[in-house]
Amino acid sequence: MTSAGINRVAASQEEVQQQLERILSSREFRLPERTRKFLEFVVTETLAGRRDYLKAFTIAQAVFGRDANFDAQQDPCVRIEAGRLRRELEHYYLTAGGADRIIITIPKGGYAPVFDVIGGAEPADILPPEQANASGADNGEIHAATDAIGRNPADRRLSPRYWLLAAGTVIILASTAAILRQVGSPGVERETGLGANNRPTIIVERFDNVSGGNLASDISRGMTDDIIEKLVRFNDIVVVTAMPRSKSGEASLEPLYALQGSVRLEGSMLRSTARLVRRADAAVIWANNYDADMTVQGIPKTQASLAGDIATAVARPFGVMFQTDTATIAGRTDAFSCILSYYSYRSEMTVQAHEVAKSCLQRAVEQMPAESNVVALLSLIHLDEFRFSYQLHTKATAATLGLAKQLAEHAVQLDPKNARALQALMLANFFDNDPVAALSAGASAYASNPNDTEVAGEYGLRLSMSGEWERGCTLISEAVGKNAGPRGYYEVGMALCAFMRGDTRAAELWSRMSDLNYNPMHRLVLLSILGALGKKQEAEEQLDWIRRESPALIPNIRQEVTSRLARTEDQRRFLAGIEAAGLSVQ
């Protein structure tokens, strides 16, 4: 497909090769050598006219050193690295590559790259890699992209990749601190765009019908309605469909964000673009495009599926609306600031961030005792003192767990359908050794909002650890695919899923993709996997880290494992790996 502002046939081999070198040499392209080799291999093979040979089997042999017995179904190394590469390419074009003329992407469903050219840019816009990384080059790229934003409003409306580049520039130029300045004090709702209980307000605009015709018009209207229905399930936000009016007839509340988009039909393909705009300065803070074949599920289900993907991307926990620096909101007690501080803390997982978020939520609950969301998050932050005690340097006492459970129960009483409150109750029951009650609350949370990636991921983890690995791992996999949670958090769940089904090679890959510094328990998972693989030297490195950074964990390993893995056979498998790694478990 050729969109306004993009040309897929104008890039020369020399330009693409130059762009590849530019990406690989960028400080913003943060991937290990193996993944960099992956990108270089698929680009080179495509330029050589061999894109049809880019299958998982050939990539596994050329890049990962697998032999002729490689089975992509049993060994997901290529699929895992491809997903990692797609995310990092997106990060690059949202930062250092915001003004690049050549866009290299690897569409889902295959491994052959696509080379897009931004219309209107000249080949001279491409700087040599060494010049691009020189001091001051980034500023030039930012100015170039900023100039491009104002050229043609129609192009911005129709081109998803154009908006993606614009979003990158805006993210660089307008930090999250600017969002918080617009949030302002709790009492200035007209200026801040905060609705009930100081939650951010989003106005959902009718998606444009780009194709024309009655069918596309019906789908655009249906997509808009489906998105609204799915967004309202997220309790952290307020959704409106028109500018609210005061009694005098004037607008009384300026929404903080606007969700805009378009629908295009191309044969049986439904193509949609979506973008989240900060209304105060018209900055695009997120944009994406979605494609689906309507013959697979039919029009209504396809429409609902894309609407769910868009709603999840916009309102999911830890997403663009909830990324901030905890220190910038210290001292605030409105609900939205405390929600921001909680998600910021969970991303950082530091003692200082934990204290800031906990203090904010405690004061917020005192001021707004009927607000289910802040009560639920206060429950979760107390629970973290129990389940992440080695990371937060707290004592995992029965009193701490009891307080977390009381708060969770109260949050559910305040709002029985609040997915976050039900999630808190699920986790409190799970760590209180009541898996039946935990899974019951988890099922209710998931039914309340299946598009909440945090609910889906945590529910999947509890199902898995309770012994329902097939159901649980499916949910965890879907959550990872939607970038759920703090980066690297649910990957450790995928590692456990692979480990328990006996696929230790895939388990190691997933474990190394997780954030090993997030929680010492993540290191323990990798230690068990390495022990099962017989990698004694690498296991010793992980064991040295645990002894040095978290010595209190070692005498409590059996207790920690049995509190998380319900089935005896799962406990035995995990502890056997620890023993094989060279650590005697008391």
Secondary structure by P-SEA (a helix, b strand, c coil): ccccccccccccaaaaaaaaaaaaacccccccaaaaaaaaaaaaaaaacccccccaaaaaaacccccccccccccaaaaaaaaaaaaaaaaaaacccccccbbbbbcccccbbbbbbbcccccccccccccccccaaaaaaaaaaaaaaaccaaaaaccaaaaaaaaaaaaaaccaaaaaaaaccccccccccccccccbbbbbcccccccccaaaaaaaaaaaaaaaaaaaacccccccccccccccccccccccbbbbccccccccbbbbbbbbbccccccccccbbbbbcccccccaaaaaaaaaaaaaacccccccccccccccccccccaaaaaaaaaaaaaaccaaaaaaaaaaaaaaaaaccccaaaaaaaaaaaaaaacccccccccccaaaaaaaaaaaaaaaaaccccaaaaaaaaaaaaaaccaaaaaaaaaaaaaacccaaaaaaaaaaaaaaacaaaaaaaaaaaaaaacccccccaaaaaaaaaaaacaaaaaaaaaaaccccccaaaaaaaaaaaaaacaaaaaaaaaaaaaacccccccaaaaaaaaccccaaaaaaaaaaaaaaccccc
